[in-house]
Amino acid sequence: MASVSQTQPRRRVVNNAIRVVKSQSKDVTATATATTGADDDHEPKLGPLSGPGQVRLFSYYSPSLQAGEHTVTIIHDIYAPHTASTLVPVDPTKHLTLKSEQKFEVFGLRFSLPPGAVHQSYPPQGHGDHSEVLPHIVFNDAHMPWERDVSTKNPPLTTKPLSRNLTPWLALLVFTEDELKLTPDQLTAMGAGQTLPSTLPSGATSLIQSHTTLDVNMTLGNVLNLNTTSGFHCAVVDDDPENVIDRSQAVNMIFPSGDLFTSLFCSYDASWNRVLPAADKTGKIKPDLSRYKYMAHVRQVNQAQMPENSNLTGSTEDGMGEDEGVYSIIISHRSGPLNGLQHFPATPKAALPSVGSKIELPKTAIVHLVSLQSIEDNISLPFTDPTNSRVGLVSLYSWTYTVLPPVGANFIDSMRNIGAQVPSESWLRTPDFLLQSLKNNTSLDPKAVKITNRLYSRAMDGAFIVRYMPQTGEETIAFSRGALTPTLPKHPLTPFWPTESNFSTNLQIVDKHLGMTDITYSTAWELGRTLAIADRAFTAALNRLRHSLNLYATNATKKTLQGSASTSRGSSISNLKAGVKLLADIPNQLSDDSRAVDPVRLWTVSDTVGTVPPTSVRRSAETRSLFKSNVHTAMKNIASAQPTSDGDLLPFNEINVPKSPDWAIVLKWVVDKMYLYNIPAHYLISDPSHLPKESIRFFYIDPNWIDALIDGALSIGNHLENKDDIARQAFKHQLNQYFQNPLDETAHPFNPQIPVHGFLLRSGVVQAYPNIEVHAPWHPDPNAPWAEDKNIKTDPRTQVLRSDLLDKDILLCLFDRQPGSANFKSIVISQPPHQQRYTVAKNFGPSTDPDPKYFGFNEVEVEFRKVYTTTLPLADAYTPLDSRTWVEDGPAKGEKPYNLIVDEDPTKNRKIPVKALSHNNPPSIFDFECMSVIVPAFATACNNILTQEMGNFFTDTEPSSALVGLQLADTINYLHIKLADPLTPLPADMVTRFFPVPDITSGTSGSGPGAGASGAGASGPSTSGSGISVPTVTSTTVNPTSSLSARAGFKAATSPPAPASPPAPPPHITNTIRQATTSLASSTHTSSAPIPGQFFADAFQLGKAKASKADKDLPVFPNSPSRNIPLDLIFAFVPISPQVTGLQLHVVTIQIPMGTKSTDLLKTYDIGFGPGARMLSNERFNPLLSVFNQTTPIKQDWLIVSLVPRSTTQLVPLVHNPDVSFVLNQATLNGVPGKATCLIHEGYGIMDGTGFHNTTTGGNHIDIMKLAKS
């Protein structure tokens, strides 16, 4: 068993099945184990996580070799002499030491990031969030923040035990526009006398600062010149002669003020006030980078419930689980600004800080990922003029976001709003306010109300109106819908729904209430055929399979027919006479006009079996049945897997090895389409209004739409059959075997998972969290925070069959269960563990405490969560541990002795005393002057509180970046959607999927699970004579939530089966009317007497509709046959007045005489390659052409035009058909003057519980004059 590539569709579903079967296989004798923590080297052991949604944190994950110069030293000590017996040196002082050194350099990133390095940043570019949010950035490379060693305080990686933290070479900083804005004079001074970057606009004389992120694009030559420019400082120097900097390389730089730079790289005194770092032995004061060692950590994440195409490109290591990735994260210790005056921090901290302009939110914040390389080595503090000086920092990545006021909406609010839509507006269809406008129609016209109600019903089923151009060429409208529907239609739609088709028009439905065509399934068929033809691998595989099936079945059938005739030499000789006679008779059969070899018709396949070539094994009914059986036998062998060690021949199911690679391609292609892969988005979301912004919409997958799509795909390559495509039936039968058999009887006793339900989520949340998780447990996960029962075991099947991003803000999820059923009670949409928010505190900003010593002064309230270093008790693992508040300025600065619970009524405010600690917390954890977390103080407070309040559950004595990252992380928010019990159980055909196909044993159609073969799943009872096994379910409406209003389901074709026989036309045209597909018992219902024709009939040349009767005569040229050019003849049928009421029209047949007599209209007409007939306006009918050669009582050839209703009942109310006119295109008159009479026959009937009954017939005729012209 080999796993499926990460880029393949359905990767998780197939790999999960492989993993389940493999884990319990008798061939597997050992399982892999892994431990957590660190080994003897500096790298952590990355064992597999326990399950979906799990995460493991590491303080750092440095590469084996960091960037920079390294030395390899080899020492070899040689001792001599020694005794031969013990090999112990006689004189240890006599030895030779050999030593060799080799220096080499590891090149790493410094001035830019490689493409694709950034996995995600938060807040997203251009979006907004509140002031307390600490921006962060996620890298796909887990090693990236530690690729360089930037601090002398970092211990060597070879030191044992390993250091708990390691300072990264990258830091994330937040700025306001005022903090980075440069004056034109400063920009000019930076580029004076230097070559400017080539990226600047033509004619630029100075450097240009970006208008959005306020960085300056410079060459490294410009950067190196900064240290000689007055008022500028920079850590980038060219002091390594062996690694000379390329001065032409472009780099982005930012320039904060000297005061701000000092506050970002200062130290703290015992009271946690800002002070300058201590001087080193040389007296130099270096910037302090120690705070940044807490702001970077690594997360190993289980990605099983995340969208498969959402850039899941985290690092992978040996020992990790299959659906896991390792990501490095850097958090900014600066937050966005608050409302109020802007402060300019000074170091050491001044008694009265200088203030600037007033900040009013919302305000733009700018985030820069900066390099810390060489800051310790090349910058000295303090600056001579820190207020006016500028310090250059290399910016490797940047973006902007909007800091929102406290009342502004953020992504958590967006999720709440989305959740509020369930269940009232949660279906994928026309918005409710538009539906309500249809429902509230106040028209007094009953006909208008009836039409509006029907439109409302169709819109509730997800249909919408599109422009449509039928074969007649005029522009009209039609109903359409994609694969996704708010209601679950019956499958198949009717007992006589086509199981296969060669033309998409066969799947069009006419809405009898509105007279409009529904092209939903015809477009699905066309799409399937188009997608199949566009896929060269699928088309080639399908054609090879067709060829193999036909070759095997033909040879096997011939062998069976020959029997023992060729078993001996004598019998072979005795059969020669019969063989010669057969060969001699072939020319006589081919000499018939119907068998004449016309080069134009060379590749035409006739509709009837009777015209199959005489030597074909498919010619007679007996041999055709045998041929069909052999096709299915061959297909069963092709669709099997390689034999097992026990010799068993099992169907190929994607987790075993296929016998035919071609069948594996076809099967995968078909199932991928059932998962909606590579289906264009406009076939899923029919109209943009169905999925508005910030919405979630649920849907069912219409199985009839999928059937039409797959039938269109499997129809390609059919060069032998025009009606009964045996190969296509064999393909579908083996697909049904795949659906109906468990993947493994023991390890995975479940059938393949096929989606039936899903939802679309369109929101900025998806864009902000592209790895958003979706959980849909078969049973509630006992370890999940939303779980109610902790003792339920998990199910091995995949929870979410497909989770993909259709666009940057649209998420598609598919499930194989009915919402609300026993195994599908909830859906949880959650933030991913490596893309959650990081925040300063629970409450942040000016205090609302009415106590005068606190009121108005800035404070932070931090909620500490539990962290376990030993056993994890599940009872209260997710409840907060403690909450503490710090007042950061004013006379009462320090930790408050209580937490204030604020009520709407101030008199009901409560003060909750905090727990007393034996070791006090730091008096300050946030610096409001420079809007930054005092990271060492915060880390100390975290460790202090956990150590004293967790007892033996937390035994760590040193704070780490993993702990800080865990405590700063905002609570992972999730939307929990509880699914109510369904109103109607899921039909059996949706539990076990199948394609309707004829039964291979009897030759009749069968569609239920197990039709024609044994298989898992129950099959519904067969409707007698209908040819299709239908589940015993009537109109189905499935509702996933109890509060959704009950309503009728899709009403497509609820009529009884087709008529047993059509109305009886004159004997000479019996074969021209479409034959019924069912055979019902005869009825005692009798037909009434014939009636006059209900249509006024006329015929004339196109363009002569308004001409006089004499001018409508058709011109013929008996003396110039070449002038008898083809004409477009209009046959007009308009209703007479009054008409007989209550009639159901079944067929209108027009007999047009053909021949060379004066009473014949046409000499001949090519029904195979001619342009044919088409309806002028009434699309309720199909005009079908045929030729009848009458022999008795007279010899006469007729062109028969049968107007047959498109409706599934084959009946149309006469009152709904004001015009059934059609045009016969390019008809050539016979050139003989005279009168030709065309006969008209009208057939009417009714349908009741016993079937179809003839009620009456009507007749008429048209006299057409052919006038001779000279």
Secondary structure, DSSP 4 states (H G I P E B T S, - for coil): --PPPTTSTTHHHHHHHHHHHHHT-TT---------SB-SSSSBP-PPPSSTT-EEEES----SS-BEEEEEEEEEEEE--B-TTT--BS-TT-EEEEEEEEEEEE---SS-PPTT-EEEEESPTT-EEETTB--EEEES-TTGGGSB---TTSPPTT-SSPPS----SEEEEEE-HHHH---HHHHHHHHTTSPPPTTSPTT--S--B-SSS--EEEEHHHHHGGGGSTTEEES-----TTS---TT-EEEEE--BHHHHHHHS-EE-TT--EEPPPP-TTS-B----GGGGGSEEEEEEE-TTS-TTS----B--TT--TTEEEEEEEE-SB----SEEEEE--SSPPSS-EEEEEE-SSEEEEEEEEE-TTHHHH--BS-SSTTT-EEEEEEEEEEEEEEEPTTS--HHHHHHHHHHTTTTT-BSSS-HHHHHHHHT---S-HHHHHHHHHHHHHHHTT-EEEEE--TT---EEEEE--SEESS---SSSSTT--S--SSGGGG-EEETTTTEEE-HHHHHHHHHHHHHHH-HHHHHHHHHHHHHHHHHHHHHHHHHHHTTTTSSHHHHHHTHHHHHHHHHHHHHHHTSGGG---GGGTTPPPSSGGGS-TT-TTSSHHHHHHHHHHHHHHHHHHTBBPP-TT----B--SSS-BS-HHHHHHHHHHHHHHTTTT--GGGTS-SGGGS-SSEEEEEEE-HHHHHHHHHHHHTTT--S-SS--HHHHHHHHHHHHHHHS-SBTTTB-SPPP---EEEEEESHHHHH-TT-EEE--SS--TTSTT-S-TTPPP-SS-S-SEEEEEETTEEEEEESS-TTSTT--EEEEE--TTS--BBS-SEEEE----STTTTTSEEEEEEEEP--SS---SSSTTSEEEEEEEE-SSTT-EE-SEEEE--SSGGG-EEEEPPP-SSPPPS-SEETTTTEE-HHHHHHHHHHHHHHHHGGG----S--HHHHHHHHBPP--EEEEEPPPPSSPPPHHHHS----EE-TTTSSEE-STTTTS--SS--PPBPTTTSSB--S--S----SSTTSPP-----S--S-PPPSS-----GGGGGGSPPPS------S------EE-SEEEEEEETT-TTS-TGGGSEEE-TT-GGG---EEEEEEEEE-SSPPTT-EEEEEEEEEEESSSTT-SBS---TTTS--EEESS-TTEEEEEEEEEE-SSS-EEEEEEEEEE-STTS-EEGGG-S---EEEEEEPB-S--EEEEEEEEEEEEEEETTEEEEEEEEEEEEEEEEEE--
